Amino acid sequence: MSLSEACQLFGYSRQAYYRRQARALDQKQTAEQVVGLVRQIRLRMPRLGTRKLHHLLQGSSGA
Protein backbone atom coordinates (compact mmCIF):
# COMPACT_ATOMS: atom_id res chain seq x y z
CA MET A 1 0.00 0.00 0.00
CA SER A 2 1.38 3.40 -0.90
CA LEU A 3 1.52 6.35 1.44
CA SER A 4 -1.07 8.20 -0.60
CA GLU A 5 -3.48 5.26 -0.35
CA ALA A 6 -2.91 4.91 3.40
CA CYS A 7 -3.47 8.63 3.98
CA GLN A 8 -6.63 8.56 1.91
CA LEU A 9 -7.87 5.52 3.83
CA PHE A 10 -7.46 7.33 7.17
CA GLY A 11 -8.70 10.66 5.89
CA TYR A 12 -5.42 12.58 6.13
CA SER A 13 -3.46 14.43 3.50
CA ARG A 14 0.14 13.52 2.74
CA GLN A 15 1.07 17.01 3.90
CA ALA A 16 -0.52 16.34 7.32
CA TYR A 17 1.38 13.05 7.55
CA TYR A 18 4.74 14.67 6.85
CA ARG A 19 3.97 17.61 9.14
CA ARG A 20 3.28 15.14 11.96
CA GLN A 21 6.55 13.33 11.24
CA ALA A 22 8.49 16.61 11.44
CA ARG A 23 6.76 17.58 14.69
CA ALA A 24 7.56 14.20 16.24
CA LEU A 25 11.21 14.58 15.26
CA ASP A 26 11.34 18.07 16.81
CA GLN A 27 9.81 16.78 20.03
CA LYS A 28 12.29 13.91 20.18
CA GLN A 29 15.25 16.26 19.69
CA THR A 30 13.95 18.62 22.39
CA ALA A 31 13.50 15.73 24.81
CA GLU A 32 17.05 14.52 24.13
CA GLN A 33 18.40 18.01 24.83
CA VAL A 34 16.53 18.16 28.14
CA VAL A 35 17.83 14.76 29.18
CA GLY A 36 21.36 15.87 28.32
CA LEU A 37 21.00 19.01 30.43
CA VAL A 38 19.56 17.04 33.34
CA ARG A 39 22.45 14.57 33.20
CA GLN A 40 25.01 17.38 33.19
CA ILE A 41 23.40 19.04 36.20
CA ARG A 42 22.99 15.73 38.04
CA LEU A 43 26.68 14.95 37.59
CA ARG A 44 27.61 18.21 39.31
CA MET A 45 24.80 18.17 41.91
CA PRO A 46 23.48 14.61 42.38
CA ARG A 47 21.35 15.45 45.41
CA LEU A 48 19.56 18.41 43.80
CA GLY A 49 15.79 18.21 44.17
CA THR A 50 13.39 18.20 41.27
CA ARG A 51 11.99 21.66 42.01
CA LYS A 52 15.42 23.27 42.00
CA LEU A 53 16.39 21.25 38.94
CA HIS A 54 13.29 22.48 37.14
CA HIS A 55 14.12 26.06 38.16
CA LEU A 56 17.67 25.70 36.80
CA LEU A 57 16.38 24.29 33.52
CA GLN A 58 13.89 27.14 33.16
CA GLY A 59 16.73 29.63 33.56
CA SER A 60 18.98 27.89 31.03
CA SER A 61 16.29 27.68 28.34
CA GLY A 62 16.08 31.45 27.99
CA ALA A 63 12.37 31.53 28.86
ZADO-1210 file (C-alpha; in nm, 4 decimals, padded with zeros to 6 digits):
<atoms>
<atom x="00.0000" y="00.0000" z="00.0000" code="MET" pos="1"/>
<atom x="00.1375" y="00.3398" z="-00.0901" code="SER" pos="2"/>
<atom x="00.1524" y="00.6351" z="00.1440" code="LEU" pos="3"/>
<atom x="-00.1069" y="00.8199" z="-00.0603" code="SER" pos="4"/>
<atom x="-00.3477" y="00.5263" z="-00.0346" code="GLU" pos="5"/>
<atom x="-00.2914" y="00.4910" z="00.3403" code="ALA" pos="6"/>
<atom x="-00.3469" y="00.8627" z="00.3978" code="CYS" pos="7"/>
<atom x="-00.6626" y="00.8562" z="00.1907" code="GLN" pos="8"/>
<atom x="-00.7875" y="00.5518" z="00.3831" code="LEU" pos="9"/>
<atom x="-00.7461" y="00.7329" z="00.7173" code="PHE" pos="10"/>
<atom x="-00.8704" y="01.0665" z="00.5890" code="GLY" pos="11"/>
<atom x="-00.5422" y="01.2584" z="00.6135" code="TYR" pos="12"/>
<atom x="-00.3459" y="01.4425" z="00.3500" code="SER" pos="13"/>
<atom x="00.0144" y="01.3516" z="00.2742" code="ARG" pos="14"/>
<atom x="00.1065" y="01.7013" z="00.3900" code="GLN" pos="15"/>
<atom x="-00.0516" y="01.6344" z="00.7317" code="ALA" pos="16"/>
<atom x="00.1377" y="01.3053" z="00.7550" code="TYR" pos="17"/>
<atom x="00.4743" y="01.4669" z="00.6848" code="TYR" pos="18"/>
<atom x="00.3968" y="01.7606" z="00.9144" code="ARG" pos="19"/>
<atom x="00.3285" y="01.5140" z="01.1964" code="ARG" pos="20"/>
<atom x="00.6548" y="01.3328" z="01.1240" code="GLN" pos="21"/>
<atom x="00.8487" y="01.6607" z="01.1440" code="ALA" pos="22"/>
<atom x="00.6759" y="01.7585" z="01.4689" code="ARG" pos="23"/>
<atom x="00.7559" y="01.4200" z="01.6243" code="ALA" pos="24"/>
<atom x="01.1212" y="01.4583" z="01.5261" code="LEU" pos="25"/>
<atom x="01.1344" y="01.8067" z="01.6806" code="ASP" pos="26"/>
<atom x="00.9808" y="01.6784" z="02.0033" code="GLN" pos="27"/>
<atom x="01.2295" y="01.3914" z="02.0180" code="LYS" pos="28"/>
<atom x="01.5255" y="01.6265" z="01.9692" code="GLN" pos="29"/>
<atom x="01.3952" y="01.8617" z="02.2389" code="THR" pos="30"/>
<atom x="01.3501" y="01.5728" z="02.4812" code="ALA" pos="31"/>
<atom x="01.7049" y="01.4522" z="02.4126" code="GLU" pos="32"/>
<atom x="01.8402" y="01.8011" z="02.4828" code="GLN" pos="33"/>
<atom x="01.6528" y="01.8165" z="02.8138" code="VAL" pos="34"/>
<atom x="01.7832" y="01.4760" z="02.9178" code="VAL" pos="35"/>
<atom x="02.1359" y="01.5869" z="02.8317" code="GLY" pos="36"/>
<atom x="02.1005" y="01.9007" z="03.0432" code="LEU" pos="37"/>
<atom x="01.9561" y="01.7044" z="03.3340" code="VAL" pos="38"/>
<atom x="02.2448" y="01.4567" z="03.3197" code="ARG" pos="39"/>
<atom x="02.5014" y="01.7385" z="03.3187" code="GLN" pos="40"/>
<atom x="02.3395" y="01.9037" z="03.6204" code="ILE" pos="41"/>
<atom x="02.2986" y="01.5727" z="03.8040" code="ARG" pos="42"/>
<atom x="02.6676" y="01.4946" z="03.7595" code="LEU" pos="43"/>
<atom x="02.7607" y="01.8207" z="03.9307" code="ARG" pos="44"/>
<atom x="02.4805" y="01.8165" z="04.1905" code="MET" pos="45"/>
<atom x="02.3483" y="01.4608" z="04.2376" code="PRO" pos="46"/>
<atom x="02.1350" y="01.5453" z="04.5412" code="ARG" pos="47"/>
<atom x="01.9558" y="01.8406" z="04.3803" code="LEU" pos="48"/>
<atom x="01.5788" y="01.8213" z="04.4170" code="GLY" pos="49"/>
<atom x="01.3389" y="01.8199" z="04.1269" code="THR" pos="50"/>
<atom x="01.1991" y="02.1662" z="04.2011" code="ARG" pos="51"/>
<atom x="01.5423" y="02.3272" z="04.1999" code="LYS" pos="52"/>
<atom x="01.6388" y="02.1253" z="03.8940" code="LEU" pos="53"/>
<atom x="01.3295" y="02.2484" z="03.7142" code="HIS" pos="54"/>
<atom x="01.4122" y="02.6055" z="03.8160" code="HIS" pos="55"/>
<atom x="01.7671" y="02.5696" z="03.6798" code="LEU" pos="56"/>
<atom x="01.6380" y="02.4287" z="03.3518" code="LEU" pos="57"/>
<atom x="01.3891" y="02.7141" z="03.3155" code="GLN" pos="58"/>
<atom x="01.6732" y="02.9631" z="03.3561" code="GLY" pos="59"/>
<atom x="01.8980" y="02.7886" z="03.1028" code="SER" pos="60"/>
<atom x="01.6290" y="02.7682" z="02.8338" code="SER" pos="61"/>
<atom x="01.6085" y="03.1450" z="02.7994" code="GLY" pos="62"/>
<atom x="01.2374" y="03.1525" z="02.8860" code="ALA" pos="63"/>
</atoms>
